[in-house]
Amino acid sequence: MIHFVLLIVCAVAIYLSCEWFVNAVEWLGERLNVGKMAVGTILAAFGTALPESVVTLVAVTTGGTEEAKNIGVGAAMGGPLALATVAYGITGVALLVKRRRDRAAALATGAALVPASVALGTEKDMRRLAKDQKWFLPIFFVKVSLGLVAFAFKPTLGVLFFAAYAAYFWREIRASRADEAAGDEEEEEELEALKIQPKKASPDTWAVVAQTLATLVVIFFAAHYFVAQLDVIGPMLGLSATVTALLLSPIATELPEIMNAIIWVRQGKVKLALANVSGSMMIQATVPSGIGLLFTKWHFDGPLLWSGLVTMAAIVYLLLTMRAHRLTPARLAVAAGFYAVFAVGLVPLLA
């Protein structure tokens, strides 16, 4: 029973920490002048994806056996899967709930209604979001392909994944600043007062940095203990260690990104919510992969290959919907169904 209580405590701690984190990271973006979209794709994504990258690094460098190192490989594959399916799906559900509430409020006040079938953002917004998926898909395809072959210099290719993220990072910073300079990035909402300096219209920079770092520390440890409780609860529910690692742990490790998205949707900052997920996916496709290639054999078994195929299928679905400018909250929520497909397909592979 205590493990279930601790699981809930950790989840609450992550949510509250994310509330403070998104508050701080928006101010950090303003201080660094990186542009509003880069706040989601770079700053928030880097902060919440850092714990998973550290987990991969620790697993592959300190693991005493090949099996222990493969935990890091599983984490590098599970993260993108959870983001492409569960994170996007939950964001879609959050958007459906928000539109239903907005509809109820509009009916009460006589304001204009926003139909649930209206696409998320303008055609330009969808093109930009689709561009993230177009960066992700070929990189992820190479990542999966390398898990199926063996050759002498494969570990050195890990450096190329770091270079790919550096190129993406530079592109996002330049594009976001260019959009802001051209007036294309509209202010969705005034920045809320910094939590630790609520009476200051413009908080001190040291306070912004302190709140950002402090919340990241809490998120890191809360996510770590959340996963630890799942490792205990899984066998209690009759789930094998493999099932727990592939099905439950990835969702737990991506919980901060999911919480960030929910919070930003609640605040009406849909672009930031979607950008945070897509930016986190780019980090997960490159940094943990580069680490894994450098320190492991990077060889995939059936479950890992299946996770890669389902991830790519989910991204193709989202990419086609975005390019057609037909991404609605309901269609975004459908992405979570790909995780159910993964779970069903995993059964015969583990039998």
C-alpha positions as CSV (number, residue, x, y, z in Angstrom):
1,M,0.0,0.0,0.0
2,I,2.8,2.4,0.9
3,H,4.2,2.1,-2.7
4,F,0.9,3.2,-4.2
5,V,0.8,6.2,-1.8
6,L,4.4,7.1,-2.7
7,L,3.5,6.8,-6.4
8,I,0.7,9.4,-5.9
9,V,2.9,11.7,-3.9
10,C,5.6,11.6,-6.6
11,A,3.0,12.3,-9.3
12,V,1.7,15.3,-7.3
13,A,5.2,16.6,-6.7
14,I,6.0,16.4,-10.4
15,Y,2.8,18.3,-11.3
16,L,3.4,21.0,-8.8
17,S,7.0,21.3,-9.8
18,C,6.1,21.6,-13.4
19,E,3.7,24.4,-12.5
20,W,6.6,26.3,-11.1
21,F,9.0,25.2,-13.9
22,V,6.9,26.4,-16.8
23,N,6.4,29.7,-15.0
24,A,10.2,30.1,-14.6
25,V,11.2,28.8,-18.0
26,E,8.9,31.4,-19.8
27,W,10.7,34.1,-17.9
28,L,14.0,32.5,-18.7
29,G,13.2,32.5,-22.4
30,E,12.3,36.2,-22.1
31,R,15.6,36.9,-20.4
32,L,17.6,35.0,-23.0
33,N,15.6,36.4,-25.9
34,V,15.3,33.0,-27.5
35,G,11.7,33.5,-28.9
36,K,8.5,32.1,-27.5
37,M,8.4,28.9,-29.6
38,A,12.0,28.1,-28.6
39,V,10.9,28.2,-25.0
40,G,8.9,25.1,-25.7
41,T,11.2,23.3,-28.2
42,I,14.5,24.1,-26.5
43,L,14.4,25.4,-23.0
44,A,11.5,23.4,-21.5
45,A,12.3,20.3,-23.6
46,F,15.9,20.3,-22.6
47,G,15.1,20.7,-18.9
48,T,12.5,17.9,-18.7
49,A,14.4,15.5,-21.0
50,L,17.7,15.9,-19.1
51,P,16.8,13.3,-16.4
52,E,16.1,10.6,-19.0
53,S,19.5,11.4,-20.7
54,V,21.2,11.1,-17.4
55,V,19.5,7.8,-16.7
56,T,20.7,6.5,-20.1
57,L,24.3,7.7,-19.4
58,V,24.4,6.1,-15.9
59,A,23.0,2.8,-17.2
60,V,25.4,2.4,-20.1
61,T,28.5,3.6,-18.3
62,T,28.1,2.0,-14.9
63,G,26.2,-1.2,-15.9
64,G,28.3,-4.2,-14.9
65,T,26.7,-6.5,-17.5
66,E,25.5,-6.2,-21.1
67,E,21.9,-6.7,-19.8
68,A,22.3,-3.8,-17.3
69,K,23.6,-1.6,-20.2
70,N,20.6,-2.5,-22.3
71,I,18.4,-0.8,-19.8
72,G,19.8,2.4,-21.2
73,V,19.1,1.3,-24.7
74,G,15.5,0.6,-23.7
75,A,15.2,4.0,-22.2
76,A,16.5,5.6,-25.4
77,M,13.8,3.8,-27.3
78,G,10.9,4.1,-24.8
79,G,11.1,7.8,-24.4
80,P,10.3,8.7,-28.1
81,L,7.6,6.1,-28.1
82,A,5.9,7.5,-25.0
83,L,6.1,11.1,-26.4
84,A,4.9,10.3,-29.9
85,T,1.9,8.4,-28.6
86,V,0.9,9.0,-24.9
87,A,2.2,12.6,-24.6
88,Y,0.6,13.8,-27.8
89,G,-2.6,11.8,-27.0
90,I,-3.0,13.2,-23.5
91,T,-2.4,16.7,-24.9
92,G,-5.2,16.1,-27.4
93,V,-7.5,15.0,-24.6
94,A,-6.6,18.1,-22.5
95,L,-7.4,20.2,-25.5
96,L,-10.8,18.5,-25.9
97,V,-11.6,19.1,-22.3
98,K,-10.6,22.8,-22.5
99,R,-12.7,23.3,-25.7
100,R,-15.7,21.8,-23.9
101,R,-15.2,24.1,-21.0
102,D,-14.7,27.1,-23.2
103,R,-17.9,26.1,-25.1
104,A,-19.9,25.9,-21.9
105,A,-18.5,29.3,-20.8
106,A,-19.3,30.8,-24.3
107,L,-22.9,29.5,-24.1
108,A,-23.3,31.1,-20.7
109,T,-21.9,34.5,-21.8
110,G,-23.1,34.5,-25.4
111,A,-19.6,34.7,-26.8
112,A,-18.5,33.1,-30.1
113,L,-18.1,29.3,-30.1
114,V,-15.0,27.5,-31.3
115,P,-16.1,24.2,-32.9
116,A,-14.3,21.1,-31.8
117,S,-13.4,20.3,-35.4
118,V,-11.3,23.5,-35.9
119,A,-7.6,22.7,-36.5
120,L,-5.0,23.5,-33.9
121,G,-3.4,26.7,-35.0
122,T,-3.0,28.3,-38.4
123,E,-1.6,26.6,-41.5
124,K,1.7,28.2,-40.8
125,D,1.7,26.8,-37.2
126,M,1.1,23.3,-38.6
127,R,3.9,23.6,-41.1
128,R,6.3,24.6,-38.4
129,L,5.2,21.7,-36.1
130,A,5.4,19.3,-39.1
131,K,8.9,20.5,-39.7
132,D,9.9,19.1,-36.2
133,Q,8.4,15.8,-37.2
134,K,10.3,15.8,-40.5
135,W,13.5,16.3,-38.6
136,F,12.6,13.6,-36.1
137,L,11.5,10.9,-38.5
138,P,14.7,10.4,-40.6
139,I,16.9,10.6,-37.5
140,F,14.8,8.1,-35.7
141,F,14.8,5.8,-38.8
142,V,18.6,5.8,-38.8
143,K,18.6,5.2,-35.1
144,V,16.4,2.1,-35.5
145,S,18.4,0.9,-38.6
146,L,21.6,1.0,-36.7
147,G,20.1,-1.4,-34.1
148,L,19.7,-4.1,-36.8
149,V,23.3,-4.1,-38.1
150,A,26.8,-4.6,-36.7
151,F,30.0,-3.1,-37.9
152,A,33.3,-2.0,-36.4
153,F,32.9,1.8,-36.4
154,K,29.2,1.9,-35.4
155,P,30.0,3.4,-31.9
156,T,31.7,6.5,-33.5
157,L,28.4,7.3,-35.2
158,G,27.0,8.4,-31.9
159,V,28.8,11.7,-32.4
160,L,26.6,12.4,-35.4
161,F,23.5,12.2,-33.3
162,F,24.9,15.0,-31.0
163,A,25.7,17.0,-34.2
164,A,22.1,16.5,-35.4
165,Y,20.7,17.9,-32.2
166,A,23.1,20.8,-32.3
167,A,21.9,21.6,-35.9
168,Y,18.2,21.4,-34.7
169,F,19.0,23.6,-31.7
170,W,20.6,26.3,-33.9
171,R,17.7,26.1,-36.4
172,E,15.1,26.6,-33.6
173,I,16.9,29.5,-32.0
174,R,17.3,31.3,-35.4
175,A,13.7,30.6,-36.5
176,S,12.1,31.6,-33.3
177,R,14.1,34.9,-33.1
178,A,13.3,35.6,-36.8
179,D,9.6,35.0,-36.2
180,E,9.6,37.3,-33.2
181,A,11.5,40.0,-35.1
182,A,8.9,39.8,-37.9
183,G,6.0,39.9,-35.5
184,D,4.9,36.4,-36.4
185,E,5.0,35.1,-32.8
186,E,1.9,36.6,-31.1
187,E,1.8,37.0,-27.4
188,E,-0.7,34.3,-26.4
189,E,-0.9,35.6,-22.8
190,E,1.0,38.0,-20.5
191,L,3.6,36.2,-18.4
192,E,2.4,35.4,-15.0
193,A,4.4,36.8,-12.0
194,L,7.3,34.6,-11.0
195,K,6.2,32.3,-8.2
196,I,9.0,33.2,-5.8
197,Q,8.6,36.9,-6.5
198,P,4.9,37.3,-7.0
199,K,4.8,41.1,-6.3
200,K,7.4,42.0,-9.0
201,A,6.2,42.8,-12.5
202,S,9.7,42.0,-13.7
203,P,11.5,39.4,-11.5
204,D,15.2,39.4,-10.8
205,T,17.2,37.2,-13.2
206,W,18.8,35.3,-10.3
207,A,15.3,34.5,-9.0
208,V,14.3,33.2,-12.5
209,V,17.4,31.0,-12.7
210,A,17.0,29.8,-9.1
211,Q,13.4,28.8,-9.6
212,T,14.2,27.0,-12.9
213,L,17.1,25.0,-11.3
214,A,15.2,24.2,-8.1
215,T,12.2,22.9,-9.9
216,L,14.3,20.7,-12.2
217,V,16.0,19.1,-9.2
218,V,12.6,18.3,-7.7
219,I,11.3,17.0,-11.0
220,F,14.4,14.8,-11.4
221,F,14.2,13.1,-8.0
222,A,10.4,12.9,-8.1
223,A,10.5,11.2,-11.5
224,H,13.3,8.9,-10.3
225,Y,11.2,7.7,-7.2
226,F,8.1,7.5,-9.4
227,V,9.9,4.9,-11.6
228,A,11.3,3.1,-8.5
229,Q,7.7,2.7,-7.2
230,L,6.6,1.3,-10.6
231,D,9.4,-1.2,-10.5
232,V,8.0,-2.5,-7.2
233,I,4.3,-2.2,-8.1
234,G,4.7,-4.0,-11.5
235,P,5.5,-7.4,-10.0
236,M,2.8,-6.9,-7.3
237,L,0.3,-6.6,-10.2
238,G,1.8,-9.7,-11.9
239,L,3.7,-7.8,-14.5
240,S,7.2,-9.0,-15.5
241,A,10.2,-6.7,-15.3
242,T,10.3,-6.5,-19.1
243,V,6.7,-5.4,-19.4
244,T,7.2,-2.8,-16.6
245,A,10.3,-1.5,-18.3
246,L,8.8,-1.2,-21.8
247,L,5.2,-0.2,-21.0
248,L,5.2,1.7,-17.7
249,S,8.6,3.2,-17.1
250,P,8.7,5.2,-20.4
251,I,5.4,6.9,-19.4
252,A,6.8,7.6,-16.0
253,T,10.0,9.1,-17.3
254,E,8.1,11.3,-19.7
255,L,5.6,12.5,-17.1
256,P,7.2,15.9,-16.7
257,E,6.7,16.6,-20.5
258,I,3.1,15.4,-20.2
259,M,2.5,17.6,-17.1
260,N,4.0,20.7,-18.9
261,A,1.7,20.2,-21.9
262,I,-1.4,19.9,-19.7
263,I,-0.4,23.0,-17.8
264,W,0.2,25.1,-20.9
265,V,-3.1,23.8,-22.5
266,R,-4.9,24.9,-19.3
267,Q,-3.3,28.3,-19.7
268,G,-4.4,28.5,-23.3
269,K,-0.8,28.3,-24.6
270,V,-1.3,25.5,-27.1
271,K,1.7,26.3,-29.2
272,L,4.0,26.0,-26.3
273,A,2.4,22.7,-25.2
274,L,2.9,21.1,-28.7
275,A,6.4,22.6,-29.1
276,N,7.4,21.1,-25.7
277,V,6.5,17.6,-26.8
278,S,8.1,17.9,-30.3
279,G,11.2,19.5,-28.9
280,S,11.5,16.7,-26.2
281,M,11.2,14.1,-29.0
282,M,14.2,15.6,-30.8
283,I,16.3,15.4,-27.7
284,Q,15.2,11.8,-27.1
285,A,15.9,10.8,-30.7
286,T,19.5,12.2,-30.5
287,V,21.2,12.6,-27.1
288,P,20.3,9.3,-25.5
289,S,20.9,7.5,-28.8
290,G,24.4,9.0,-29.2
291,I,25.2,8.0,-25.6
292,G,23.9,4.5,-26.3
293,L,25.9,4.1,-29.5
294,L,29.1,5.2,-27.8
295,F,28.9,2.8,-24.9
296,T,26.8,-0.3,-26.0
297,K,26.5,-2.7,-28.9
298,W,23.2,-1.0,-29.8
299,H,21.6,-4.2,-30.9
300,F,17.8,-4.5,-31.0
301,D,15.7,-7.5,-30.1
302,G,12.1,-8.0,-31.1
303,P,10.4,-5.7,-28.5
304,L,12.8,-2.8,-29.2
305,L,12.3,-3.1,-32.9
306,W,8.5,-3.2,-32.4
307,S,8.7,0.0,-30.3
308,G,10.6,1.7,-33.1
309,L,8.1,0.7,-35.8
310,V,5.2,1.9,-33.7
311,T,6.9,5.2,-33.0
312,M,7.5,5.8,-36.7
313,A,3.9,4.9,-37.5
314,A,2.6,7.4,-35.0
315,I,4.8,10.1,-36.4
316,V,3.8,9.4,-40.0
317,Y,0.2,9.7,-38.9
318,L,0.8,13.0,-37.1
319,L,2.9,14.4,-39.9
320,L,0.3,13.6,-42.6
321,T,-2.4,15.2,-40.5
322,M,-0.3,18.3,-39.8
323,R,0.7,18.8,-43.4
324,A,-3.0,18.6,-44.5
325,H,-3.8,21.2,-41.8
326,R,-6.3,18.8,-40.3
327,L,-4.9,18.3,-36.8
328,T,-7.7,18.7,-34.4
329,P,-7.8,17.8,-30.6
330,A,-9.6,14.6,-31.4
331,R,-7.1,13.5,-34.1
332,L,-4.2,14.4,-31.7
333,A,-5.8,12.2,-29.0
334,V,-5.9,9.3,-31.5
335,A,-2.1,9.2,-31.2
336,A,-2.5,7.5,-27.8
337,G,-4.0,4.6,-29.6
338,F,-0.7,3.7,-31.1
339,Y,0.6,3.0,-27.6
340,A,-2.3,0.5,-27.1
341,V,-1.2,-1.1,-30.4
342,F,2.3,-1.4,-29.1
343,A,1.1,-3.0,-25.9
344,V,-1.0,-5.6,-27.8
345,G,1.8,-6.4,-30.2
346,L,4.2,-6.8,-27.3
347,V,2.3,-9.7,-25.9
348,P,3.4,-12.4,-28.5
349,L,6.9,-11.0,-28.5
350,L,7.4,-11.6,-24.8
351,A,5.5,-14.9,-24.7
